Amino acid sequence: MSMNFAMPVAILLMVLAGASATAAQTLASPHPTVDPEVIARSDALADRFQQRLQTALRAAIAEQGLPGAVSVCSTLAPAIAAEESAASGARISRTAARSRNPAARVPRDVRKHYAALAAQPVEAGKPAVRVWRSGSGRSARITYLRAIPMMGQPCLSCHGPDIDPAVAARIAKLYPKDKATGFMPGELRGAMLVRWDAASIADGK
């Protein structure tokens, strides 16, 4: 039997991450096969992405109105994702079953976890999170998925059931295959997706 399979999964992940937590502490986490340090790093990364995008969108709405904010989001969101991915060593993106950009569709290996978030987008007053490990050795990967629940304004203005015609026209121009409208408050609009491979975990970027 190989070392990867003989060693308990929680201990292996602790070694890969360079963590100082004990096995008991790891097993006590909400996601027992993933080191809490990796989850904390993923939380921080998802927070930073969303904060940067929301700040930019608020500024765009103030300066250009909602149609202008749609244009800003179409270019800025991928740029922020690329910058945060490069800085962290992870791959961060947004994904959705009803996506605005077809490239953001839910990957096959994520679908059952996304469905769990759709059934309960909020847990204990916070966006629900699913974290899991796949593969082993150099093929090991940790995936972090955090719900983006549909909130009130300004989210409803671009993703809700009643969208201003000028905003709808801008969405149609930038996203001709858009499916990300008609959401009601409390529904799952999408999710933050963070992927770590074995090298990025071990490097502690």
C-alpha positions as CSV (number, residue, x, y, z in Angstrom):
1,M,0.0,0.0,0.0
2,S,1.4,3.4,-0.9
3,M,2.2,6.1,1.7
4,N,-0.7,8.3,0.4
5,F,-3.3,5.6,1.1
6,A,-1.7,4.3,4.3
7,M,-1.5,7.8,5.9
8,P,-4.8,9.2,7.2
9,V,-6.2,11.8,4.8
10,A,-6.3,14.5,7.4
11,I,-2.6,14.0,8.3
12,L,-1.6,14.0,4.7
13,L,-3.3,17.3,4.1
14,M,-1.7,18.8,7.2
15,V,1.7,17.8,5.8
16,L,1.0,19.3,2.4
17,A,-0.2,22.5,3.8
18,G,2.7,22.8,6.2
19,A,0.2,23.3,9.0
20,S,1.0,23.1,12.7
21,A,-2.5,22.0,13.8
22,T,-2.8,18.6,15.5
23,A,-4.8,15.8,13.9
24,A,-7.4,16.2,16.6
25,Q,-7.8,19.9,15.7
26,T,-8.1,19.0,12.0
27,L,-10.7,16.4,12.6
28,A,-12.8,18.8,14.7
29,S,-13.2,21.2,11.7
30,P,-16.5,21.4,9.8
31,H,-14.8,19.7,6.8
32,P,-12.6,17.0,8.6
33,T,-10.6,15.9,5.5
34,V,-9.3,19.5,4.9
35,D,-6.9,21.4,7.1
36,P,-8.6,24.4,8.7
37,E,-5.7,26.6,7.5
38,V,-6.6,25.9,3.8
39,I,-10.2,26.7,4.5
40,A,-9.2,30.0,6.2
41,R,-7.0,30.9,3.2
42,S,-9.9,30.2,0.9
43,D,-12.3,32.2,3.0
44,A,-9.9,35.2,2.9
45,L,-9.4,34.9,-0.9
46,A,-13.1,34.7,-1.6
47,D,-13.7,37.7,0.7
48,R,-11.0,39.7,-1.0
49,F,-12.4,39.0,-4.5
50,Q,-15.9,40.0,-3.6
51,Q,-14.9,43.1,-1.7
52,R,-12.8,44.3,-4.6
53,L,-15.6,43.7,-7.1
54,Q,-18.3,45.2,-4.9
55,T,-16.3,48.4,-4.3
56,A,-15.7,48.8,-8.0
57,L,-19.4,48.2,-8.8
58,R,-20.6,50.7,-6.2
59,A,-18.2,53.3,-7.7
60,A,-19.4,52.5,-11.3
61,I,-23.1,52.8,-10.3
62,A,-22.4,56.2,-8.7
63,E,-20.6,57.4,-11.7
64,Q,-22.3,55.7,-14.7
65,G,-25.5,54.2,-13.4
66,L,-26.5,50.5,-13.5
67,P,-25.9,50.0,-17.2
68,G,-22.3,51.3,-16.8
69,A,-21.8,48.9,-13.8
70,V,-22.8,45.9,-16.0
71,S,-20.0,46.9,-18.4
72,V,-17.5,47.3,-15.6
73,C,-18.4,43.9,-14.2
74,S,-17.9,42.2,-17.5
75,T,-14.3,43.3,-17.7
76,L,-13.2,43.8,-14.1
77,A,-14.4,40.5,-12.6
78,P,-12.2,38.3,-14.8
79,A,-9.3,40.7,-14.2
80,I,-9.7,40.5,-10.4
81,A,-9.9,36.7,-10.6
82,A,-6.7,36.6,-12.6
83,E,-4.8,38.9,-10.2
84,E,-6.0,37.1,-7.0
85,S,-5.2,33.7,-8.6
86,A,-1.7,34.7,-9.5
87,A,-1.1,36.2,-6.0
88,S,-2.4,33.2,-4.1
89,G,-1.4,30.2,-6.1
90,A,-5.0,29.1,-6.2
91,R,-7.5,29.4,-9.0
92,I,-10.5,31.5,-8.1
93,S,-13.6,32.1,-10.1
94,R,-17.3,32.4,-9.9
95,T,-19.6,29.6,-11.1
96,A,-23.4,29.3,-11.6
97,A,-26.0,26.9,-12.9
98,R,-27.8,29.9,-14.4
99,S,-24.8,31.8,-15.5
100,R,-24.4,35.2,-17.2
101,N,-21.2,34.1,-18.9
102,P,-21.3,30.5,-20.4
103,A,-17.6,30.1,-19.3
104,A,-18.9,30.2,-15.7
105,R,-21.0,27.1,-15.9
106,V,-20.7,24.6,-13.0
107,P,-17.9,22.0,-13.6
108,R,-19.0,18.4,-13.6
109,D,-17.1,17.5,-10.4
110,V,-18.7,20.4,-8.6
111,R,-22.4,19.9,-9.5
112,K,-23.5,17.7,-6.6
113,H,-21.9,20.2,-4.1
114,Y,-23.5,23.1,-5.9
115,A,-26.8,21.4,-5.7
116,A,-26.3,21.1,-1.9
117,L,-25.7,24.9,-1.7
118,A,-28.8,25.5,-3.8
119,A,-30.9,23.5,-1.3
120,Q,-29.5,25.6,1.6
121,P,-27.6,28.7,0.4
122,V,-27.3,30.1,4.0
123,E,-26.2,28.3,7.1
124,A,-26.0,29.9,10.6
125,G,-26.7,33.3,9.0
126,K,-23.7,33.0,6.6
127,P,-23.2,31.9,3.0
128,A,-23.0,28.1,3.0
129,V,-19.6,26.5,2.2
130,R,-18.6,23.1,0.9
131,V,-15.0,22.0,0.9
132,W,-13.6,18.7,-0.3
133,R,-10.4,16.9,-1.3
134,S,-9.8,14.8,-4.4
135,G,-6.9,12.9,-5.8
136,S,-3.7,12.0,-3.9
137,G,0.0,12.8,-4.0
138,R,0.9,15.3,-6.7
139,S,-2.6,15.0,-8.1
140,A,-4.2,16.1,-4.8
141,R,-6.6,19.0,-5.0
142,I,-8.8,20.9,-2.6
143,T,-11.9,22.6,-3.8
144,Y,-13.7,25.3,-1.9
145,L,-17.2,26.3,-2.9
146,R,-19.1,29.2,-1.2
147,A,-22.6,30.2,-1.9
148,I,-23.5,33.6,-3.3
149,P,-27.1,34.0,-2.1
150,M,-29.4,36.5,-3.9
151,M,-29.6,39.6,-1.8
152,G,-31.5,42.8,-2.2
153,Q,-30.4,45.9,-4.1
154,P,-28.3,46.4,-6.1
155,C,-28.1,42.7,-6.9
156,L,-31.8,42.6,-7.8
157,S,-31.3,45.4,-10.3
158,C,-29.2,43.1,-12.5
159,H,-30.3,39.6,-11.5
160,G,-33.8,39.9,-10.2
161,P,-37.2,39.3,-11.9
162,D,-37.9,43.0,-12.9
163,I,-34.9,44.6,-14.6
164,D,-34.9,48.1,-16.1
165,P,-35.0,48.0,-19.9
166,A,-31.7,50.0,-20.2
167,V,-30.0,47.5,-17.9
168,A,-31.5,44.5,-19.8
169,A,-30.3,45.9,-23.1
170,R,-26.7,46.3,-21.8
171,I,-26.8,42.7,-20.4
172,A,-28.1,41.4,-23.7
173,K,-25.3,43.2,-25.6
174,L,-22.5,42.0,-23.4
175,Y,-24.0,38.5,-22.5
176,P,-26.2,37.3,-25.4
177,K,-26.5,33.9,-23.7
178,D,-27.4,35.3,-20.3
179,K,-29.4,33.1,-18.0
180,A,-28.7,34.9,-14.7
181,T,-32.0,36.8,-14.2
182,G,-35.2,36.1,-12.4
183,F,-33.7,35.3,-9.1
184,M,-35.6,36.0,-5.9
185,P,-34.1,37.0,-2.6
186,G,-32.7,34.0,-0.7
187,E,-32.1,31.9,-3.8
188,L,-28.6,30.7,-4.8
189,R,-27.4,33.0,-7.5
190,G,-24.0,31.4,-7.9
191,A,-20.9,30.4,-5.9
192,M,-17.3,31.4,-5.4
193,L,-15.0,28.5,-6.5
194,V,-11.4,28.2,-5.2
195,R,-9.2,25.4,-6.3
196,W,-5.8,24.5,-4.7
197,D,-3.5,21.8,-6.1
198,A,-0.9,20.0,-4.0
199,A,1.9,22.3,-5.0
200,S,0.1,25.5,-4.1
201,I,-0.9,24.0,-0.8
202,A,2.6,22.9,0.0
203,D,4.1,26.3,-1.0
204,G,1.8,28.1,1.4
205,K,1.3,31.0,-1.1
